[in-house]
Amino acid sequence: MKNNILIISFLLVFILIGGAALAQDIKNIEHDLVMAFHQIDSAYNKEYRNHDDNDTTDYASLVELANDEFQEKLLDATSKYPETLTYGFPALQEAGVSVATAPDHKFRCYTWDTRTGGSYIMHAAIYQYDHNGIASYAEEGDGYDELDELNTNGQTIYIGFYSGRGMTTLFYQGVSLVEFRNDSIVPAELFKTNKKLLSNINFEYYLPTSNEEGLDGALLKCDDNGKTIRIRVINGKEKVTRNWITYKFDGQYYVPLIRKKNKIKKKG
């Protein structure tokens, strides 16, 4: 009996020590990533605060180099350590990296401003997933601000929402559908339109100079466990309206719901 108690005690101590070591390891990884990410801002600030005509340093190249080094470190961490897929990375997010995670914790996106776009915002993204093993890959362009999912017929469709800015007052948003196929993440063409199937819908709009009555600011919404996606209607002048386009999943595709107009009966 005493031997059993000793064995259990040793196991508990071993588990606690292992858990503490794992927590310390992930925090060390995060610290290393934060330090690397700060180098992007550091090089960028030097580029725009430098007023010395005799300084021939190519700070723009230093910004790109800092981005490459941060991306390499993040790719290495997210492809080697499975715990990074569920860790919240609070310090990294506070530093400026957006982390969006799907509800099933099997797909995640890390996004940041590369500081290379001038008056535009240029994003870079790393996608991480767990499908027969952990993996990650890098991609230029906008990553996801938010991830949702739809479960249908044993398959998970990931619903990614993204946004960005072109010119000073010209913005864009969009929604993208992806899925696992052959151990990779690929587009899922499930938006049914009159002409073809799409995996992505996006739109541009001008930011209003004043608050418009009736607009709460939300331009994309996902409801009903991923079965309903609502998109604000943007008019021909790229202005946000109060109307919505609603796509409803019918078991196979997301189909737009058509509003039925009430017929006015003529008298006489």
Buried (B, 14 or more C-beta within 10 A) or exposed (E): EEEEEEEEEEEEEEEEEEEEEEEEEBEEBBEBBBEBBBBBBBBBEBBEEEEEEEEEEEBBEBBBBBBEBBBEBBBBBBBEBEEBBEBEBEBBBEBBBBBBBBBEEBBBBBBBBBBBEEEEBBBBBBBBBBBEEBBBBBEEEBBBBBBBBBEBEEEBBBBBBBBBBEEEEBBBBBBBBBBBEEEEBEEBBBBBEEEEEBBBBBBBBBEEEEEEEEEEEEBBBBEEEBBBBBBBEBEEEBEBEEEBBBBBBEEEBBBBEEEEEEEEEEEE
